[in-house]
């Protein structure tokens, strides 16, 4: 059994977490669901480490924010696994939480696969040796996952701008070469290939939704100043030119 406590001032998030966990092939019990850090701390301070397996907390909350809750929780139960709930815009806040050795970051909107992976790790760690503190490798894994997801979010948002790896790395707080290796290891794709995929998908959307746009206009909107290069890249990936794609052509089935 995995006993979790949830702290988030958005009721829809708390209910969503409870609903998702109830449908998993894991035995999960929500021992507390609180709208602010103070309520969560009041319950946490009244129980022992044997009564809880995971604390999931938002950062921005009334009365007591997530940082204070994590700090108090760490002082009370130094080995308690903690996961941070955070939106992409809160990355600077979440990055600070790394100092507290959080186990993972659950990004809003919550991904079922990430939540399941987190709970499985908690369960396995509990079964292996619940008396030992969480290893620092595991702590780093959560931080790295968040950085990769944050990188994806930035690329999704800024695909139309000129790409600079150094600026991207600075934004997520990592060395550029390390970020490149980490992204490839976690996703199986280079950052450049991932960005190209986003740009081509956006170009497809524009070709269908705004057929009056000229080819060079679409190229510029998705981040390519050279329409000739855009044409070649689009055909290489999609098997047809942007013009043919707009006309309804698709890649022949093999």
C-alpha positions, 0 to 999 in steps of 0.5 A, a space after each residue: 500500500 502506498 499512502 500519499 498526502 496531497 497539498 494544492 490550492 486547486 481542488 480540481 488538481 487534488 481531485 484529479 490526482 485522487 481519481 487517477 490513482 484510484 484507477 491504477 493497478 496499484 494500491 494507493 490510499 490518499 491519507 490527506 488532501 489539503 488546500 494549503 501548506 498549513 493544513 497539510 503540515 498540521 496533519 503531517 506533524 501529527 503522524 509518523 514516518 510509518 503512516 505516509 509514503 509520499 508527500 505531493 505538494 504544490 509550490 504556490 499555496 496560501 498560508 504556508 507555501 510549498 517550500 516551507 512545507 517541504 522544509 518542515 516535512 524534511 525536519 520532521 521526517 528527513 527521509 520522506 519522499 516528496 514530489 513537487 507539483 508545478 506548472 512550467 511557468 514555475 520552473 524557477 521555484 521548482 529549481 529551488 526545491 532541488 536543494 531539498 532533495 525532492 524525488 520528482 516533479 509532477 507537471 501540470 497538467 498531470 501526466 498519468 504515466 509520470 505519476 504512475 512511474 513515481 508511485 512505482 518507484 516509491 513502492 519499489 523503494 519501500 519494498 526494498 528497504 523502507 528504513 534507508 534514506 532515498 538515494 541522491 541518484 533518484 533525487 537527481 532523476 526527478 530534477 533531470 526529468 523536470 529539466 527535459 520537460 521544461 526544455 520541451 515546453 520552451 521549444 513548443 512555445 518558441 519554435 518560431 524564433 531563432 534557436 540558440 542552444 546556449 540561451 536555452 541551456 541558460 534558461 533551464 539552468 544547465 550547461 549546454 553540452 550536458 543538456 544536449 546529452 541529457 535530452 538525447 538520453 531521456 527522449 531518444 532525440 536530439 534537441 534539434 530533431 525535436 524542434 524540427 518535429 515541432 516546426 513541421 507539425 506546426 507547418 502542417 497545421 498552417 498549410 491546412 488551416 490557413 491555405 492562403 498563406 504563402 510558402 515563405 510566410 509559413 516558413 517564417 512562422 515556424 522559424 525558417 528564414 529560408 523558404 527553399 531550405 524549409 521546402 527541402 526539409 518538409 519534403 524530406 520528412 513528410 515525403 511531399 512538398 508543402 504545396 502538395 501537402 496543402 493539396 491533400 497529398 500524403 505519404 504513400 503507405 508502404 
